């Protein structure tokens, strides 16, 4: 009998909420790892949860808003390994929601123009996505 090791990746969803020419980033709560860093709102999926389902739940839990699924678009996924954690990151763009975002976990929320992203201490795991955003979704026009 052969034992097969299954590579288990934790699925994580995050969204860029865009309002006019600004996007939302949030600080990591002081009670969680990497507090002091900024990220795009989101979190881990529950077992059996679809990506969009988990995104909707996480945004509601973290920001107290209901995203409009008809105005939420998948942008990019990639896998990373951080020490012993294997993460499968999935990023979305949300253009419409109901309610006003509030830091439900006492995190700081900032509306910034995308080009300001590099001024913030973003999670290392978000760098690839941030570069993608600035190059493909919000390119600078001179």
C-alpha positions in Angstrom: 0.0 0.0 0.0 1.3 3.4 -1.0 0.5 6.6 0.9 0.0 9.6 -1.3 0.7 13.0 0.2 -1.9 15.6 -0.9 -0.6 19.2 -1.3 -3.3 21.1 0.6 -3.4 24.8 -0.3 -5.6 27.1 1.7 -7.8 29.2 -0.6 -7.8 32.9 0.2 -10.0 35.5 -1.6 -9.4 39.3 -1.6 -11.0 42.2 -3.4 -10.1 45.6 -4.7 -13.1 47.8 -4.0 -13.0 50.7 -6.5 -14.9 53.9 -6.0 -14.4 56.7 -8.6 -10.6 56.8 -9.0 -9.7 55.3 -5.6 -9.3 51.8 -4.2 -9.6 50.5 -0.7 -6.9 48.9 1.3 -7.1 47.9 5.0 -4.5 47.4 7.8 -4.1 44.0 9.3 -5.9 43.9 12.7 -3.7 44.2 15.7 -4.9 40.8 16.9 -3.7 39.0 13.8 -0.3 38.0 12.3 1.4 40.7 10.3 -0.4 43.6 12.0 0.8 46.9 10.8 0.8 45.7 7.2 -1.8 46.6 4.6 -3.8 44.3 2.4 -6.8 44.0 0.2 -9.9 43.0 2.2 -10.8 39.3 2.2 -9.8 36.1 3.9 -9.8 32.3 4.0 -12.6 30.2 2.4 -14.6 27.8 4.5 -14.6 24.2 3.5 -16.8 23.6 0.4 -17.3 27.3 -0.1 -17.1 28.8 -3.7 -14.7 31.6 -4.3 -17.4 34.3 -4.9 -19.4 33.0 -1.9 -16.4 33.3 0.4 -15.5 36.7 -1.0 -19.0 38.0 -0.3 -19.0 36.6 3.2 -15.5 37.9 4.0 -16.2 41.4 2.7 -19.4 41.5 4.8 -17.5 40.3 7.9 -14.6 42.7 7.5 -16.3 45.8 6.0 -20.0 45.4 6.8 -21.0 45.8 3.1 -22.8 43.5 0.6 -20.9 43.3 -2.7 -22.9 43.3 -5.9 -21.9 40.0 -7.6 -22.9 41.4 -11.0 -20.3 44.1 -10.6 -17.5 41.9 -9.1 -14.9 40.5 -11.5 -12.2 37.9 -11.1 -8.7 39.3 -11.9 -5.9 36.9 -10.9 -4.9 33.8 -8.9 -1.6 32.4 -7.9 -0.1 30.1 -5.3 2.5 31.0 -2.7 4.3 29.1 0.0 5.1 31.1 3.2 7.2 29.0 5.6 5.0 26.0 6.0 1.7 27.6 4.8 0.6 27.0 1.2 -1.9 29.6 0.0 -3.9 29.8 -3.2 -4.7 33.5 -3.6 -7.6 34.7 -5.6 -8.1 38.4 -6.4 -11.3 40.2 -7.5 -12.3 43.7 -8.5 -15.6 45.0 -7.0 -17.2 48.1 -8.6 -20.4 48.2 -6.6 -21.7 47.3 -3.2 -24.3 48.4 -0.7 -23.4 50.1 2.6 -20.3 52.1 3.6 -17.2 50.1 4.4 -16.3 50.2 8.1 -13.4 48.4 9.8 -15.4 45.7 11.5 -12.2 44.1 13.0 -10.9 47.5 14.1 -8.6 47.7 11.1 -7.8 51.1 9.4 -9.3 51.6 6.0 -7.7 53.9 3.4 -9.1 55.0 0.0 -6.0 55.7 -2.2 -5.3 56.2 -5.8 -3.7 52.9 -7.1 -0.3 54.5 -7.8 0.0 55.1 -4.0 0.1 51.4 -3.3 3.9 51.4 -3.3 3.9 53.9 -0.4 2.2 51.4 1.9 3.7 48.4 3.7 1.7 45.8 1.9 1.9 42.1 2.6 4.7 40.4 0.6 2.1 37.9 -0.7 0.2 40.8 -2.4 3.2 42.2 -4.3 2.8 40.1 -7.4 -0.9 41.2 -7.5 0.0 44.8 -6.8 2.4 44.8 -9.7 -0.2 43.2 -11.9 -2.8 45.8 -10.9 -0.5 48.8 -11.6 0.6 47.3 -15.0 -2.7 46.0 -16.3 -5.7 47.4 -14.5 -4.6 50.9 -13.4 -1.6 51.8 -15.7 -0.2 55.3 -15.3 -0.9 57.5 -18.2 1.7 60.2 -19.0 
